[in-house]
């Protein structure tokens, strides 16, 4: 289920997706980490970035900081759009469609949170993002274990 090996569910988002992953400006170590990451690692980093953006937006709403809220939600939507763009429906149409619906739901909730200044709109977004991230981490781990057992068992 990992991105680079099976190519079943997501495109290689390394080129465009890596620009959405926050790195501290002028931090060559953080940038090198992103630049050397595998497509699977980039996918996890994108989930981490989206989760962070949503949490920052929730805090900004609580603090009545509309500028920070808008910035965090804008970046979060861009990250979710990158996740949408990484889907490969031609390889796994049903799974890709289900993920697309979840991502669309997240974007809708983010827009509603921005319009209504309502942090509660973001709770299900964080929940789904965390669950998807955990599922991808497990799928990548299993894929690597299967790959390694195949090499050792040959």
N, C-alpha and C positions, 0 to 999 in steps of 0.2 A: 504494500500500500504506500510505500515511500515514493517520493517524486522521481528521483533520477533513475532508479533501478527498474521499476515496473512501468513507468510512464503512463500508468493507467488512469490516474486521477488528476494529476496536475502537471502543467507545463513547467519548464524550467524558468522560474521567475527571478533567477539570479541577476539578470541584466537590469530590469526595471524595478523589481521589488527591493533590491538592496538599497536603493536611494531613499526608501521610506522608513528604513530602520534607523532609529535615532542613534547617532554617535556624537560624542562631545566634539565640538568644533576644535580643530587643531590637536586632536588626540589620535596620533598615528596607530596606536595599539588597538583602539576600538575600531578604527577603519580597517586595519589589517584583518581583524577578526571577521568582519563582514565580508571583505574581499576574498578571504580564503575559505569561506563557509561553503558547504555542500548545498545543493538545492533543498535537501531535507532540513538542514540547519536554518537556511533562509526562511523556509516555511514556518518553523517554530519561532524564529525571530519576528516574523510578521505577526503571528498570534500574540507574542509578548508585547509588541508595539501597540497593537489594537487594544489589548487589555489595559495597558498603561494609559493610553489616550482616554479610554472610557472612565477610568478611575480619576484621572486629572480633571475631566469634565465634571464628574460628580462633585469633586471637591470645589471646583470653581463655581458651580451652581450654589453650593452651600455657602460659599463666601461672597456671593453676589458679584462675582468677577466675570462679567459678560465677555470681555475680550479673551480671557484665558479659556473660557468655556467654548467660544466659537473656534479658537485656534485648535484646541484639543479635538473637538468634534470634526472639524474639517480634516485634520490629519487622520483621524480614525476612519472616516469615510473613505479617504484615499487608500488606506491600508486594506480595508474590506474590498474595495474595488480591485485592488491588486490580487487579492485572494480569488475573486470572481474570475479575473483574467487568467489566472493560473489553472483553472479547471480544464479538463480534457473530456468533454462530453462524448467525443467520438470513441473513446476507449472504455468508458464506464458510464453510459448515459443516465441510468437511474440514480447512481450515487452522485454524479455531478449535478443532476437536477435537484436532488434533495439538498445538497450543499448550497446551490444557488438560491433556493428558497430561504434557507436559513440566513444567508448573507443579505438577501433582500429585506427580510424581516429586521435584521440588525440595523440596516441603513434607515429603514422606516422609523424604528424606535429612536435612533439618533436624531433624525430630523424632528420628530415629535418632542424629544427632550429639549432641543434647541428652541423650537417655537414656543413651547409651554414653560420653559425654564424649570423643568421637572426632572430631577435626578432619578426618581423612581422608574421612569421610562427606560433607564439604562441598566437596571438590575438584571433583567432577563438577558440582555446583551452580554454582560460580563459572565453570567452563568453559562451561556451557550459557548462563548469563546473559550472559557476555561475547560469545559468538557471536550470541545473539539481539539484543543491543544493537547490535552491528556491522551485522547484517542490517537492522535497522530504520533505522539511520543511513543506510545505502546506499539503502534503499527510499525514504526521505524525500528524499534528495538527487536521486534519479532522478525522482521525482514532481515536484519543483520544477523540475528541468531540462526535463521534458516540458511542464509548464505554461508556463514561460517561453518555450520554443521555439514553442509554439502561439500565444502572444500576439504574439511578434515576427514570426512567419510569416503572420499574418492579413492 
